[in-house]
Amino acid sequence: MFAPCVGCSFCCVKAPCALSVELYKGKEPCPALYWNGAMYRCGLAPLFEEELAIGAGCSSSLNSWRQDIKERG
């Protein structure tokens, strides 16, 4: 079971999705990732949420950002 997604950006920063790599040629951080004032969101989500499992939950046991959600510039 995955922990609920909290919008910390760990997944997108540490392991960008294949779509981001293809669209943005590996530019880091992903240009589609944005801070909404409370959490990070994916600009690709409206079109590809299901395919990318956006918001499906955190599967990384190494994610130390979950407890420290902040804008990381």
Secondary structure by P-SEA (a helix, b strand, c coil): cccccccccccccccccaaaaaacccccccccccccccbbbbccccccccccccccccccccccccccccccc
